Amino acid sequence: MSESFEYLKICAVGLVVVLGFYFLFEIPVDFFGVPKVMADIATTTLTVGNASPTVSNVKLNAGANIDLIENSATSVSATGTVSDSNGYPDITSVTGRIFRSGVTSTAACTLDDNNCYEDASCATSSCSGNDCIATCDFSVWFIAEPTDTGSPWAAQHWVAWIKAIDSQSASSSATNTAQTIEMKTLTALDVTASIAYGTLAPGQTIDPLNKLAIATTTGNEAIDANISGANMCTDYPGCTGATIAIGKQHYATSSVAYASGYVASSTAQLLEFTTGKPTAHPSNQAQNTYWGIAVPGGQSTGSYTGQNTYTALSD
């Protein structure tokens, strides 16, 4: 029995020695003669770099020339496709500008309601994959400088510019180079609502002319005006009763003597204004006109009403 036990001990020690050599020296054959398969791990690494966003397909006012609204602002939009190869969520902001093409510094122009507008936070929509549609909105005032035929800036046009910025502050921009969009001339005025001559006796005259009517330019160019009027009567506009002829009213651009004023007529007559193009809103260009009337002797008593019309003309 002891001999068998000793034998087993010797076998066990031998096995330990063999296995030790096997694992120590990584013998490529297993204990039973089958080739041993060895393995190791290779760690993969990759850094995805930032791609600058791009802007394309910029359009201004859907390709139409811009019509302004008298004495007010009109809504104008610029659109474009903003893209980022890192995916559209990487686009963090979009800004836009519209400006007259000849303005100083073009897209870096000083903001001015005459020629340079900005939307500092354009909206994005229809986002998918790498792309979004950007929409920049502008309230364009009636003083915006015209570029259509006959205007002082006829050789120019209006430009839309859109800039996209990503999370790494990389950016790019584009303009509507495929378009030529004009700002249309708006010839307009607003005149004092009434000319009140007060109460006068028959044979009495307002002399010098002193009833003020102010004609304010409410478009984007310098103007003159055609002046016309209607008879004053006690049952205006039918005028089947007592009447004071329109020619009894005189007017001028200064408070001159009644006899020196222009004689009002039912036929439009040109009155030269000394004002220029407005450059601010509310308008900073207004022409004073002064009116007077001579009441004929023997004129019937009553309240007389009429209407005088100012029609804006290009200066």
Secondary structure, DSSP 8 states (H G I E B T S, - for coil): -HHHHHHHHHHHHHHHHHHHHHHHTT-SB-TTS-B------------------EEEEEEEGGG--B---TTSEEEEEEEEEEE-TT-GGGEEEEEEEEEETTSTTGGG---BTTTEEEESS-EEEEEETTEEEEEEEEEEETT----STTSTTTT--EEEEEEEEETTS-EEEEE-TT--B-B-----EEE-S--------TT-B--S--EEEEEEE-SSS-EEEEEEE--EETTTTT--S-EE-GGGEEEESS---GGGSEE--SS-EEE--------SSS-S-EEEEEEEEB--TT---S--B--EEEEEEE-
